[in-house]
């Protein structure tokens, strides 16, 4: 865009600024539109469900590790006998 402004439209030094200015304006408009279009409540609900599911899975793994540790301790005691 800057190159076109300088070379084709004979914008000079000011033309160098047109490209970045237009790009920033374009990004602002598009991102504002995208952010407003998002259903934030649905995203929050999905994140909460994922978090609950991950916590449950982590608790199950911790319980399995604890049980495994208890079994290993029991086996070690049997070996001593």
Backbone bond lengths (Angstrom), bond angles and torsions (degrees), N, CA, C in turn:
res aa  C-N    CA-C-N  psi(-1)  N-CA   C-N-CA  omega(-1)  CA-C   N-CA-C  phi
1 X - - - 1.448 - - 1.522 110.31 -
2 X 1.344 116.36 -44.61 1.462 119.76 178.63 1.522 110.88 -62.38
3 X 1.316 116.37 -42.01 1.461 120.87 -179.94 1.525 110.87 -61.31
4 X 1.317 116.85 -43.22 1.463 120.36 177.66 1.525 111.10 -63.26
5 X 1.338 115.28 -42.05 1.471 119.24 -179.12 1.518 111.70 -62.44
6 X 1.324 116.56 -39.84 1.458 120.56 -176.89 1.526 111.19 -77.88
7 X 1.326 116.81 -50.97 1.461 120.66 -172.01 1.531 113.38 -83.11
8 X 1.294 117.17 -50.72 1.465 120.28 -172.32 1.529 112.40 -80.39
9 X 1.337 116.01 -44.25 1.464 120.32 -177.63 1.519 112.84 -94.13
10 X 1.339 116.64 1.58 1.466 122.69 178.20 1.535 111.08 54.42
11 X 1.348 115.08 49.62 1.453 120.30 -176.82 1.514 114.83 -84.23
12 X 1.320 116.88 -13.22 1.463 120.22 179.98 1.518 111.89 67.71
13 X 1.325 114.53 -150.28 1.470 120.69 -177.95 1.527 110.65 -62.11
14 X 1.316 117.17 -38.56 1.471 119.63 179.11 1.523 110.48 -61.53
15 X 1.321 116.60 -32.96 1.460 120.56 178.58 1.512 113.33 -62.64
16 X 1.347 115.81 -28.93 1.468 119.23 176.44 1.523 111.70 -63.33
17 X 1.310 116.59 -28.23 1.461 121.15 -178.08 1.525 112.25 -87.33
18 X 1.300 117.45 -18.67 1.467 119.92 -178.86 1.530 111.97 -63.25
19 X 1.319 116.58 -41.62 1.474 120.37 -178.86 1.516 112.80 -59.94
20 X 1.358 117.98 -58.30 1.470 119.17 179.29 1.529 113.04 -61.20
21 X 1.334 116.04 -35.89 1.466 119.24 179.15 1.519 110.61 -65.20
22 X 1.322 116.68 -45.43 1.459 120.58 178.21 1.530 110.85 -63.20
23 X 1.344 117.01 -43.23 1.466 121.02 -179.66 1.531 111.18 -61.41
24 X 1.331 116.75 -42.76 1.463 120.65 178.94 1.525 110.94 -64.85
25 X 1.311 116.70 -43.26 1.460 121.00 178.01 1.530 110.55 -62.45
26 X 1.323 116.71 -45.37 1.466 122.13 179.92 1.532 110.60 -60.52
27 X 1.336 116.33 -46.86 1.472 120.25 179.07 1.522 111.22 -61.29
28 X 1.315 116.69 -41.78 1.461 120.66 -179.92 1.529 110.95 -61.52
29 X 1.312 116.64 -45.87 1.468 121.10 -179.75 1.529 110.62 -63.26
30 X 1.325 117.40 -48.70 1.470 121.20 -177.18 1.532 111.18 -65.08
31 X 1.330 117.56 -46.55 1.468 119.41 -178.59 1.531 111.77 -67.42
32 X 1.319 117.26 -35.59 1.466 120.05 175.81 1.516 110.30 -62.23
33 X 1.309 116.38 -44.71 1.470 121.19 178.28 1.529 110.73 -62.21
34 X 1.340 117.48 -44.96 1.465 120.65 -179.47 1.525 111.57 -64.07
35 X 1.318 116.87 -42.78 1.463 120.51 -178.59 1.524 110.87 -65.29
36 X 1.311 116.91 -38.30 1.468 119.68 179.05 1.518 111.69 -72.43
37 X 1.315 117.68 -25.86 1.463 121.84 -178.25 1.536 112.58 -77.84
38 X 1.320 117.16 -23.02 1.463 121.97 -176.37 1.524 110.56 -67.24
39 X 1.323 115.89 137.06 1.464 121.14 174.29 1.529 107.17 -87.93
40 X 1.322 115.60 92.40 1.451 121.29 -172.74 1.527 112.50 -64.49
41 X 1.312 117.71 -36.36 1.462 120.07 -178.73 1.526 110.98 -63.91
42 X 1.337 116.97 -40.52 1.466 120.61 177.74 1.525 110.43 -63.44
43 X 1.340 117.07 -42.88 1.466 120.03 178.47 1.526 111.54 -62.81
44 X 1.319 116.56 -40.22 1.464 120.34 178.58 1.529 110.41 -64.07
45 X 1.327 116.58 -44.66 1.460 120.71 179.53 1.524 111.31 -61.93
46 X 1.334 116.82 -42.92 1.465 120.57 179.18 1.520 110.99 -64.10
47 X 1.323 117.10 -40.22 1.466 120.80 179.10 1.530 110.85 -65.44
48 X 1.324 116.71 -39.58 1.466 119.82 178.44 1.534 111.04 -65.46
49 X 1.331 116.49 -40.87 1.467 119.85 177.68 1.523 111.30 -63.17
50 X 1.337 116.48 -43.17 1.470 120.36 178.29 1.520 110.83 -62.72
51 X 1.324 115.70 -42.22 1.463 119.69 -179.40 1.525 110.83 -64.28
52 X 1.321 117.37 -44.21 1.470 120.77 178.68 1.528 110.56 -62.71
53 X 1.326 116.30 -42.94 1.465 120.75 179.14 1.536 110.64 -63.87
54 X 1.328 117.20 -42.22 1.460 120.67 179.45 1.526 111.58 -67.20
55 X 1.328 116.92 -39.02 1.461 119.94 177.88 1.520 110.87 -64.38
56 X 1.330 116.62 -41.45 1.457 120.38 178.99 1.524 110.37 -62.86
57 X 1.333 116.00 -42.46 1.456 120.28 179.30 1.526 110.67 -64.88
58 X 1.334 117.29 -39.68 1.462 121.35 179.01 1.526 110.90 -65.45
59 X 1.335 116.71 -39.64 1.464 120.30 177.93 1.521 111.00 -65.33
60 X 1.330 116.83 -39.57 1.464 120.52 178.13 1.523 110.84 -64.11
61 X 1.322 116.62 -42.39 1.468 120.03 178.49 1.519 111.35 -65.87
62 X 1.331 117.13 -38.79 1.464 120.69 177.98 1.523 110.36 -64.05
63 X 1.323 116.83 -40.06 1.459 120.95 178.64 1.523 110.37 -65.06
64 X 1.339 117.05 -42.96 1.473 120.40 178.25 1.520 110.66 -62.18
65 X 1.349 116.65 -42.05 1.460 119.60 178.64 1.521 111.28 -64.30
66 X 1.323 116.17 -38.76 1.462 120.23 179.38 1.523 110.01 -65.49
67 X 1.339 116.08 -43.18 1.460 119.83 179.09 1.527 110.60 -65.48
68 X 1.329 116.50 -39.16 1.455 121.09 179.07 1.523 109.78 -63.73
69 X 1.344 116.55 -41.89 1.458 121.00 178.05 1.521 111.41 -63.09
70 X 1.323 116.28 -39.47 1.466 120.84 178.65 1.523 110.11 -65.63
71 X 1.335 116.42 -41.20 1.465 120.17 179.35 1.520 110.38 -65.99
72 X 1.326 117.85 -40.54 1.460 120.75 178.91 1.518 111.24 -64.57
73 X 1.330 115.98 -38.02 1.462 119.60 178.09 1.524 109.91 -65.89
74 X 1.331 116.38 -39.69 1.465 120.17 178.51 1.529 111.57 -65.43
75 X 1.319 116.81 -40.46 1.467 120.58 177.80 1.521 111.09 -65.31
76 X 1.311 116.96 -38.47 1.464 120.66 178.61 1.518 110.30 -64.28
77 X 1.326 116.69 -37.84 1.477 119.09 178.34 1.519 110.69 -68.00
78 X 1.347 116.96 -37.83 1.458 119.72 178.32 1.509 111.81 -65.40
79 X 1.313 117.07 -37.08 1.467 120.96 179.27 1.522 111.38 -64.61
80 X 1.331 116.04 -32.41 1.457 119.79 179.70 1.531 111.26 -69.75
81 X 1.333 116.58 -24.93 1.463 119.60 -177.82 1.472 108.98 -79.45
